[in-house]
Amino acid sequence: MLRDGLSAVEAWATTAVPPEAVAFAKAVVGAAKPRDANRAKALLYAASRLGAYACSLGLGLDPGVLLAPAFVERFVACAKGFSAPTRRTLRTNLRALARATATWPEPPPASLPRERAKAPYAPAEISSFFALADAQPTLARRQRAAALICLGAGAGLAGQDLRAVAGSDVVARSGGVLVLVRAPRARLVPVLARYQARLLEAAAWAGGGLLVSGGSLARHNLSTPLVASLEGGPGLPRLEVARLRATWLAEVASLIGLQAFMAAAGFSCSQRLGDITARLSALGEEEAVALLGGKAPWAKPAC
């Protein structure tokens, strides 16, 4: 296969770029020893266009200069006549050429594991956590534990968003119950209907005080003593704020038909969803409450 790649380099010719660019491409790609003919042709195309761009600027065709990251970036950003996908492919191939021809190549980046989404809790597990919250020895502990479960599994809050919620940030309006999340990601979050009564009770108890942070935002570690107090023994998984949020994410995704939409669109990941949603009109508050499962049982239907 390597012989096929080198043979392809030797036989390659084109009149689309100046002869010196052809010679430059054949020299650097030959030094890279491409694995097969197809790979050789892809690298030759990229190198010859890079060489032609350098010729248009009056630069010498020194591989150490042209394959430097800064010049490659200048080429893919400024050279004319290439589509966006072609520019990305050119950059990838030129970076590969630079690594293959470097005297002391940089080590390849380490492959880091991708963090997967947490598994949501089952409804029975959420009910068990509420039972443990109700069994806490003091009113304050009972209300904070219930609020933690409601804000996590009922509104998808975690981290600073969760710690900063005060009782006064929980409001009943627009046919449901909303949580006013503060900076840095300020927003309104509808609470799933079955968590609303418990959360409103905890909010009334807390008043203007923080719901789960023990009166201080400095308490970054919610696992002790609040989460630790909800350990239920071997039959119940450990309570994790991230899994509470995953529980909310899974339920809301089901309500809005996200799986069906992604399957119909042929999406396997959410990379493009941000671009798509950025072009959509924002929903009104009442529409969002209804769509995201926050319609309160006592809410009157719109006339």
N, C-alpha and C positions, 0 to 999 in steps of 0.2 A: 504493500500500500504506500509506503514511504517513497519507493521508486516511482510509483505512478504520480505522486505529488511533485517530485523533482522533475520528472519528464514533462509534466504539464507546464512547469515554470520555464523550462528550456524552450518549449514549443510555442509559448504564448506570444502573441503579437497583436497590436492594435494601432489604428491610425487616429483614434479619437483623442489622443493626448500627444504632446511633443515627444520625439525620440528619447530625449534625456530623461523624461519622466518614465518611459518604458524601461529604460536601463536601470533607473533607480528602483522601480518596482521589482524587477526580476532579481536584483541583487539582494534586497532586504527580504523578499519572500523566500528566495533560495536559502538564505542564512537561517530562516525560521524553520526550514524542513517541514513543510506541511504534510499532514498525514495521508492525504489522498488528493486526487485531481480536483474534485469539487471544492475542497477547502483551499487549494492553491489558487483557483480562479477567483474565489471570493476575496482572498487577501491581495491578489494582484490588482483587482479592480480598485480596492480601497487605497493601496499604496500608489497606484498610478494617478489616481485623482488627487491625492495629497501632493504628489510630485508636480502635477500640472498646476495646482494652486500656488505652490512655491515658485514655480517658473513665472507665473503671472505677476508675482511680487518682486521678481528679480533676485530671489534668494538662491544660494547654493544648495545643492541637494545632498546635504550632510544628514545621514540617518539620525545621528545623535541630536541634531537640532529639530528636524521635522517630526520625529517620533516623540519628542518631549511632550508631556501632558498639556502644557500651556499652548503649544502650537497646534496640537490636535484639536483642542477646544476652539481655538480661533478658526481653524479650518471648518469644522462642522457647524459653527455658528455663522460664518461669513460667506462661505463658498456658495455660489448661486447654482440653481438648476437641480436641486435635490429636494425630494419630499421629506416630510418629517420622519417617516419610518426609515427611509434610506439614510438619513443623517444619523439616526440611532444605530443602525447596522454598521455604518462606516466607523463610528466612534468605537464600537465594540471590537471590530476587526483590527483597527489601528492600535488600540490598547493591547490586544493580543500580540500583534507584531512587535510592539515595544517590549513586552515582557519576554518574548521568545528570542529577541536579538540583543538584549541587554547583557553586558559583560557580567554584571552582578545583579541579577534580577531580584526584585523585591519578592518576599514570600507571598503566596496567594492569601487572600483574606480567609480567616478561619470560618468554618461553617458553624454558625450559631443556631441553636434550636429556636424554632418559632413558638412563642407561647400560644397555646390553644385556649379556646373559650372554656370557662368553667362549666361544669355540669349543673343544671338547675336542680333545685330541690323538688321533690314530689309534694303534692298537696298534703298528704298525710304527715310528711316531715315538718312542713310549715305549721300544721296544727299542733304537733308535738312541741315545737319551739314555743308556741303561744302558751301551751299548758305549763311549760317550764317557767315562762315569764310570769304567769299568774301565781306560781308557787313561790316566788321570791319573798323574802322575809319582811321587806319594807315597801311602803307605797312608792317611794322614789325609785327603788330598784325595779318594781313591777312596771311602772310607767316608762322608765327609760328603756327597759328591755323590749316592751311592746312597741315603743316608737322605733327602736332599731330595726325590728323585723318589718314594720310597716313601711318605713322609709326605704329599706333595702329591697324587699320583695314587692312592695306596692308602688314604689316610685323610682326604683333603680338608682338610688343614690349611694355613693361610696366616697371614701376619702374626705377631703376638705368639704366637698358639697354636703356630705352627711353631717360632719361635725359642726358645721356652722348654722344648721337649721334651728331656729328658735320656735317656741310655741306660736308666736304671733305670725310666723311665716306660713302657717297652715291655715288656709282660708276656704270657706264654702261659698262657691259662686259658679256661675255659668253652668248650672245643672250638675255640678260635681264638687270634688274637693281638690284643691290645687296646693302645691308646695312652691313657695317663692324661693328659688335657689339664688344665692348671692354670688358675687364675683369670685373667681375670674370668669366663670362660665354662667353668667346670670341668665336665668330662664324660668319659665313656668312649667311645672310637671304635673299632669293629672294623675291622681292616685287611683289605682284599680279599686273598683267598687267595694269588694269584700274587705278591704283594709281600712276603709274610710272611718267607720265608727270608732274603731280602736285608736286610730291616729288622732281623731278629733278629741277624744277623751284625754289622751296624753297631752295634746296641745293645750287644752283648757287647764290642765294641771300645771304645765310649765309656764304658761303666760308668756312674758317677754324673755324668759330664760331659755338657755339652750336645752334641746330635747334629750340628746344622748351623751353630751360631752362632759357631764358633771360640773357644769358651770364655767368651764375654762376651755378655750380653743387650744391651749397648750397640750392638752391630753391627746396626743396623736395615736396612741396605742389603745384601740378600743377592745382588744382581746382580753385585757385584764383591767378590772375584774368583771366587766359587764358581759362580754362574750363567754368568758370562762364559767360564769354562773349559769349558762344555758347548756352546759354539757349534760347529755341525757343518758350516758352509759353506752354499752356496746351495741345496743339496737338502734342507735340514732347517730348519724354522721356529725362530725364537728361543725359547729356554726361558723361560717366564714362570710364576711361582708361581700366578698367578690362573688360567692355563689348566690347570695341573696339578690345581688344585681343581675346575675345571669338568669335567675328565676323570672325577674321582671322582663328582661330582654326577650326571653323565649316566649312568654305569654303575649307580650305586645306584638312580637313578630308574627305569631299565629293569628292574632286578631286582625291585623292589616293584610294578611295573606302574603307575607314576604316570600315564603318558600315557593308558593305557586307562581308568583311574579318572577322570581329568579329562574325557576325551571322553564317558564315560558320564554323568557328573554335569553336563555342559554348562558346565564351568568353562573360561574362557579365560585366567585368571590365578590366582595363588595367594592372593588377598586374604583369602579366607575359610578357608583351610586351617588357619591358626593357631587360629581359633575352634573348628574341628572337632576338631583334635588335642588341644586343651586339655581336652576332655571324655572323652578315651579313657584307658583304663588303661595304665600303663607296662608295656612288655614286660620279661620277665626277661632277665638278661645273656645266657644261652645262646640264648634265642629271638632276641634282637637280633643276635647274632653270625651265626646261621644265616640270618636274613632278609636281612641286609645284605652277604651274600657273603663273610663272614669265616670260614667253616668250614674248618679246617685239613685238609689231605690226611691227616695222621696221626691226626686225632681219631677216637675210637671212637664208633660210633652209640649213642644212649641206649637203655637196656634198657626 
